[in-house]
Amino acid sequence: KIHSLYGTLQFAYNNFLYLDISGRNDWSSTLPEDNWSYFYPSVSLSFVVSEILAPNSNILNFAKVRGSWAQVGSDTGPYQLDIAYNLSSTAGSYLGLNMLSKPSTKLNPDLKPEITSSIEAGFEVRLFDNKLWGDFSFYDIKSTDLIMNVPVSPSTGYSYFRDNVGELNNKGIEFVLGGTPLQMGDLQWDVSLNFSKNKNTLVEL
């Protein structure tokens, strides 16, 4: 069960500068009491360069530079904090008595939420009566406190221990270039080329 509180602020200045700020707090019953409340904010800023450099240009129709930073929190599934024994069916009983068995994973009553932080920057441009356009983006995403099952020695009585471990990092770029080579009345032909590259790195485990 999750309760959420969300708020956002938006600012605009002279139709060329835009600022968005948001924050969210979640309370999740699947996490321990000390950690069930977690807050994550975000902020984004965009600047319409064409409104300053060429407000009435027939060549540069639109140009915008943007950047953002955001965090996202994530909880886990239910019943992941305390051990729950499995009750066998009558068919699996011993001498007519039901049996209890414990899971192979030792659960953790001190789990923390996973946190993902991301940075993105990019720009958009439209030229020649919007006949040619392009969009470029760069992103860097870091995920920490990942909830995973960690192998442990069988002498502990378990095969795995659930814990917050590891850090993953995703970096990449995306680029789109498009245009309208033909436009005759109601007939319009648009073409576009898309390129993307992503590198996923296990930073820590």
Secondary structure, 3 states (H helix, E strand, C coil): CEEEEEEEEEEEECCCEEEEEEEEEEEECCCCCCCCEEEEEEEEEEEECHHHHCCCCCCEEEEEEEEEEEEEEECCCCCCCCCCCEECCHHHCECCECCEECCCEECCCCCCCEEEEEEEEEEEEEECCCCEEEEEEEEEEEEEEEEEEEECCHHHCCCEEEEEEEEEEEEEEEEEEEEEEEEECCEEEEEEEEEEEEEEEEEEC
